[in-house]
């Protein structure tokens, strides 16, 4: 088996070939800031990205979310050197850079789908990539252990489940411990064990002062593992902030559940008298929907009926609801502009 034929079988897509080409050895120093500065890309009449700016700093994980065609893949392909922006640039530590070998030495990539040779074992696949990237082969076994595949290292990849293949791809992306880890839909096919491995790697990368960029549709699952969220729609950045700040700015209603005992009719009547959302009694619980601004008023009512109310729980809107809010707002703005 010669090297060229092995490469062809191991990597069968442009994105996978970019993953093979990236990170051929460890670059000196660490990336202190990455800025994607006013990026615009068009394919004919289609505006894939429209003046998008993002930045990341060490220890930070960013989430890219948006519907299909929003620009997530185009942005990633710019980082991989597969697409050149019509306008804008990549800035690393204050200097404009091109996506050359030096830049790629600090980038690890997990594509949404990656093909491996079914005739190779998991260890052989990682050894191939370690050789291509000038990584000490002793790290191969450490990475296999890290992604939970040590026991399956001698098995041929044809016997791997989809989740195991995804973990093997994750192992490839972290082989050289890059400063920037780019993950495209990393949760695809992962079971609970695989999710735990992914979370552990994300935590490790952030704690080590590295950066992570995640394109995903699993908003709720990954919300607690990211520092900021960028929402893209029709190639535009419509929101970019922490999950908490996005949720607060959206102003969506929260659900408050009070635990009550005995006759709670006076408490329910007080809640209903305030107006606002519907009040519902379900057994020992009273549920009410309220805007964030109404929470203090609800707490005052609870204090007035402390002998009846024994507990409460505030349920904030999920990240998927927050995402839909910003998406709807952007699409309404687009519709208004088109009709003007």
C-alpha positions as CSV (number, residue, x, y, z in Angstrom):
1,X,0.0,0.0,0.0
2,X,1.7,3.2,-1.1
3,X,1.2,6.6,0.6
4,X,-0.8,8.2,-2.2
5,X,-3.3,5.4,-2.4
6,X,-3.7,5.3,1.4
7,X,-4.4,9.1,1.4
8,X,-7.0,8.7,-1.3
9,X,-8.8,6.0,0.6
10,X,-8.5,7.7,4.0
11,X,-9.8,11.1,2.9
12,X,-12.5,11.3,0.3
13,X,-13.8,14.8,0.4
14,X,-12.4,18.3,0.1
15,X,-13.1,19.1,3.7
16,X,-11.4,15.8,4.8
17,X,-8.4,16.6,2.6
18,X,-8.2,20.0,4.3
19,X,-8.2,18.2,7.6
20,X,-5.3,16.0,6.4
21,X,-3.3,19.0,5.2
22,X,-3.8,21.0,8.4
23,X,-1.6,21.0,11.4
24,X,1.6,19.4,10.1
25,X,3.5,19.9,13.4
26,X,3.2,22.2,16.3
27,X,3.6,25.9,15.7
28,X,5.6,27.9,18.2
29,X,3.7,30.1,20.6
30,X,0.0,30.4,21.1
31,X,-2.7,32.3,19.3
32,X,-3.8,35.2,21.5
33,X,-6.8,36.4,19.4
34,X,-8.5,35.4,16.2
35,X,-10.6,37.9,14.3
36,X,-12.7,37.2,11.3
37,X,-12.9,40.7,10.0
38,X,-15.8,41.9,7.9
39,X,-15.9,38.7,5.7
40,X,-18.1,38.8,2.6
41,X,-18.4,36.0,0.0
42,X,-20.7,35.6,-3.0
43,X,-21.2,32.7,-5.3
44,X,-22.8,34.3,-8.4
45,X,-26.0,36.0,-7.1
46,X,-25.9,34.2,-3.8
47,X,-24.5,36.1,-0.9
48,X,-23.1,33.4,1.3
49,X,-21.5,35.8,3.9
50,X,-22.3,39.5,4.2
51,X,-19.9,41.6,6.3
52,X,-19.5,39.0,9.1
53,X,-17.2,39.8,12.0
54,X,-16.3,37.4,14.8
55,X,-13.5,37.2,17.3
56,X,-12.2,34.6,19.7
57,X,-9.7,34.7,22.5
58,X,-7.8,31.9,24.4
59,X,-10.0,29.8,26.6
60,X,-13.2,30.6,24.6
61,X,-15.6,28.3,22.7
62,X,-17.8,29.9,20.1
63,X,-21.0,28.4,18.7
64,X,-22.1,29.0,15.2
65,X,-25.8,28.4,14.6
66,X,-28.2,29.2,11.8
67,X,-30.4,27.5,9.2
68,X,-29.0,25.7,6.2
69,X,-27.5,28.2,3.9
70,X,-26.9,30.8,6.7
71,X,-23.2,30.8,6.0
72,X,-21.7,28.5,8.7
73,X,-20.1,26.1,6.2
74,X,-18.7,29.0,4.1
75,X,-17.1,30.6,7.2
76,X,-15.5,27.3,8.1
77,X,-14.3,26.8,4.5
78,X,-12.6,30.2,4.7
79,X,-10.7,29.1,7.8
80,X,-9.6,25.9,6.0
81,X,-8.4,27.8,2.9
82,X,-11.1,26.2,0.7
83,X,-12.8,29.5,0.0
84,X,-11.3,33.0,-0.4
85,X,-13.4,35.9,0.8
86,X,-14.3,38.6,-1.6
87,X,-13.9,41.1,1.1
88,X,-12.5,41.0,4.7
89,X,-9.6,39.2,6.2
90,X,-8.4,36.9,9.0
91,X,-6.5,38.6,11.7
92,X,-4.3,36.7,14.2
93,X,-2.8,38.6,17.1
94,X,-3.4,41.9,15.4
95,X,-1.9,40.9,12.0
96,X,-3.7,40.0,8.8
97,X,-2.8,36.5,7.7
98,X,-3.4,34.2,4.8
99,X,-4.6,30.6,5.2
100,X,-1.2,29.1,4.5
101,X,0.7,26.2,6.1
102,X,1.7,28.4,9.1
103,X,-1.9,29.2,9.9
104,X,-3.0,25.6,9.5
105,X,-0.3,24.4,11.9
106,X,-2.5,25.9,14.6
107,X,-5.8,24.5,13.4
108,X,-7.5,21.1,14.0
109,X,-10.6,20.2,12.1
110,X,-13.5,17.7,12.5
111,X,-15.7,17.7,9.4
112,X,-19.4,16.8,9.6
113,X,-18.6,13.7,7.6
114,X,-15.2,12.0,7.2
115,X,-14.4,8.8,5.4
116,X,-11.8,6.3,6.5
117,X,-10.4,3.2,4.9
118,X,-12.4,0.3,6.2
119,X,-9.3,-2.0,6.0
120,X,-7.3,0.0,8.5
121,X,-7.6,-0.2,12.3
122,X,-8.3,2.8,14.4
123,X,-4.6,2.9,15.5
124,X,-3.4,2.8,11.9
125,X,-5.7,5.7,10.9
126,X,-4.3,7.8,13.7
127,X,-0.7,6.8,13.0
128,X,-1.2,7.9,9.4
129,X,-2.4,11.3,10.4
130,X,0.3,11.6,13.1
131,X,2.9,10.8,10.4
132,X,1.4,13.4,8.0
133,X,1.5,16.1,10.7
134,X,4.9,15.2,12.2
135,X,3.4,14.3,15.5
136,X,5.2,11.9,17.8
137,X,3.6,8.5,17.2
138,X,3.6,7.9,21.0
139,X,0.8,10.5,21.2
140,X,-1.4,8.1,19.1
141,X,-2.2,5.8,22.0
142,X,-2.7,8.7,24.3
143,X,-5.3,10.1,21.9
144,X,-7.0,6.8,21.5
145,X,-7.4,6.6,25.3
146,X,-8.6,10.3,25.3
147,X,-11.5,9.6,22.9
148,X,-12.4,6.3,24.5
149,X,-11.2,4.0,21.6
150,X,-8.2,2.4,23.3
151,X,-10.1,-0.9,23.6
152,X,-11.0,-0.8,19.9
153,X,-7.6,0.4,18.6
154,X,-6.8,-2.9,16.9
155,X,-10.2,-3.3,15.3
156,X,-10.7,-2.4,11.7
157,X,-12.7,0.8,11.1
158,X,-15.3,-1.2,9.1
159,X,-16.5,-2.5,12.5
160,X,-16.9,0.9,14.1
161,X,-20.3,2.4,14.7
162,X,-21.0,5.9,13.5
163,X,-20.3,7.3,16.9
164,X,-17.0,5.6,17.1
165,X,-16.0,7.0,13.7
166,X,-17.0,10.4,15.0
167,X,-14.7,9.9,18.0
168,X,-11.9,8.8,15.8
169,X,-12.3,12.0,13.7
170,X,-12.2,14.0,17.0
171,X,-9.0,12.2,17.8
172,X,-7.5,13.3,14.5
173,X,-8.5,16.9,15.1
174,X,-6.7,17.0,18.5
175,X,-3.6,15.0,17.6
176,X,-1.3,18.0,17.5
177,X,-3.0,19.9,20.3
178,X,-3.9,22.9,18.0
179,X,-4.7,26.3,19.3
180,X,-7.8,26.5,17.2
181,X,-10.2,23.6,17.1
182,X,-13.0,23.8,14.4
183,X,-15.8,21.3,14.9
184,X,-18.6,20.9,12.3
185,X,-21.7,19.2,13.8
186,X,-19.5,17.2,16.3
187,X,-22.5,15.5,18.1
188,X,-23.7,13.6,15.0
189,X,-24.0,9.9,15.8
190,X,-22.6,10.2,19.3
191,X,-24.1,8.1,22.1
192,X,-23.9,9.2,25.8
193,X,-20.3,8.0,26.1
194,X,-19.3,9.9,23.0
195,X,-21.1,13.0,24.2
196,X,-19.1,12.7,27.5
197,X,-15.9,12.4,25.6
198,X,-16.7,15.5,23.4
199,X,-17.6,17.6,26.5
200,X,-14.4,16.5,28.2
201,X,-12.3,17.6,25.2
202,X,-14.1,20.9,25.0
203,X,-13.5,21.6,28.7
204,X,-9.9,20.6,28.3
205,X,-9.3,22.9,25.3
206,X,-10.9,25.9,27.1
207,X,-9.0,25.3,30.4
208,X,-5.7,25.0,28.4
209,X,-6.3,28.5,27.0
210,X,-7.1,27.3,23.4
211,X,-10.0,28.3,21.2
212,X,-12.9,26.3,19.8
213,X,-15.4,27.1,17.0
214,X,-18.4,24.8,16.8
215,X,-21.0,24.8,14.0
216,X,-24.0,22.9,15.3
217,X,-27.8,22.4,15.4
218,X,-27.6,21.0,18.9
219,X,-28.1,24.3,20.7
220,X,-29.5,23.0,24.0
221,X,-26.9,20.2,24.3
222,X,-23.9,22.4,23.8
223,X,-25.1,25.6,25.4
224,X,-23.2,25.1,28.7
225,X,-20.0,24.2,26.8
226,X,-19.7,27.5,24.9
227,X,-18.9,31.1,25.9
228,X,-20.6,33.0,23.1
229,X,-23.1,32.2,20.4
230,X,-23.1,33.6,16.9
231,X,-26.5,33.4,15.1
232,X,-26.2,33.6,11.3
233,X,-29.1,34.1,8.9
234,X,-28.9,34.5,5.1
235,X,-25.1,35.2,5.4
236,X,-25.5,37.9,8.0
237,X,-24.6,38.0,11.7
238,X,-27.8,38.7,13.5
239,X,-26.6,38.2,17.1
240,X,-23.3,37.5,18.8
241,X,-23.0,37.3,22.6
242,X,-23.1,35.0,25.6
243,X,-26.1,32.7,26.0
244,X,-27.2,34.6,29.1
245,X,-26.9,38.0,27.4
246,X,-28.8,36.7,24.3
247,X,-31.5,35.3,26.5
248,X,-31.8,38.5,28.5
249,X,-31.9,40.7,25.4
250,X,-34.6,38.6,23.8
251,X,-36.9,39.3,26.8
252,X,-38.8,36.0,26.3
253,X,-41.2,35.0,29.1
254,X,-40.0,32.6,31.8
255,X,-42.0,29.8,33.4
256,X,-42.3,30.0,37.3
257,X,-43.5,26.9,39.2
258,X,-44.5,27.5,42.8
259,X,-44.9,24.5,45.2
260,X,-47.8,25.1,47.5
261,X,-49.4,23.4,50.5
262,X,-52.9,23.5,51.9
263,X,-55.5,26.0,50.6
264,X,-53.6,28.1,48.0
265,X,-56.7,29.8,46.6
266,X,-55.7,33.2,48.0
267,X,-52.2,32.9,46.5
268,X,-53.6,31.9,43.1
269,X,-56.1,34.8,43.2
270,X,-53.2,37.2,44.0
271,X,-51.3,35.9,41.0
272,X,-54.3,36.2,38.7
273,X,-55.0,39.7,39.9
274,X,-51.6,40.9,38.8
275,X,-52.6,40.3,35.1
276,X,-50.1,38.9,32.6
277,X,-49.7,35.2,31.8
278,X,-52.1,32.4,32.6
279,X,-52.0,30.9,36.1
280,X,-52.5,27.1,36.3
281,X,-52.9,24.9,39.4
282,X,-51.6,21.3,38.9
283,X,-51.8,19.4,42.2
284,X,-49.3,20.9,44.6
285,X,-47.8,23.2,41.9
286,X,-48.9,26.5,40.6
287,X,-47.5,27.5,37.3
288,X,-47.4,31.0,35.8
289,X,-45.7,32.5,32.7
290,X,-44.2,36.0,33.2
291,X,-41.8,38.4,31.6
292,X,-38.4,38.7,33.2
293,X,-39.4,42.2,34.5
294,X,-42.3,40.7,36.4
295,X,-40.2,38.3,38.5
296,X,-39.7,40.7,41.4
297,X,-43.5,41.2,41.6
298,X,-44.0,37.5,41.7
299,X,-41.4,37.2,44.5
300,X,-43.3,39.8,46.5
301,X,-46.5,37.9,46.1
302,X,-44.7,34.7,47.2
303,X,-43.4,36.5,50.4
304,X,-46.9,37.7,51.2
305,X,-48.1,34.1,51.1
306,X,-45.1,32.4,52.6
307,X,-47.2,30.1,54.8
308,X,-48.7,28.6,51.6
309,X,-45.7,28.7,49.2
310,X,-43.0,26.2,50.2
311,X,-40.8,26.5,47.1
312,X,-40.4,27.8,43.6
313,X,-38.5,27.0,40.3
314,X,-37.8,29.5,37.5
315,X,-37.4,27.9,34.1
316,X,-35.8,30.2,31.5
317,X,-36.5,29.8,27.8
318,X,-34.3,27.3,26.1
319,X,-31.5,28.3,23.7
320,X,-33.6,26.9,20.9
321,X,-36.4,29.4,21.7
322,X,-33.9,32.2,22.0
323,X,-32.5,31.2,18.6
324,X,-36.0,31.1,17.0
325,X,-36.7,34.6,18.4
326,X,-33.6,36.2,16.7
327,X,-34.2,34.2,13.5
328,X,-37.8,35.3,13.3
329,X,-36.8,38.9,13.9
330,X,-34.1,38.8,11.2
331,X,-36.5,37.2,8.7
332,X,-39.2,39.8,9.5
333,X,-36.7,42.5,8.9
334,X,-35.7,41.0,5.6
335,X,-39.4,40.7,4.6
336,X,-40.0,44.3,5.6
337,X,-37.0,45.5,3.5
338,X,-38.1,43.5,0.5
339,X,-41.6,45.0,0.7
340,X,-40.4,48.6,1.1
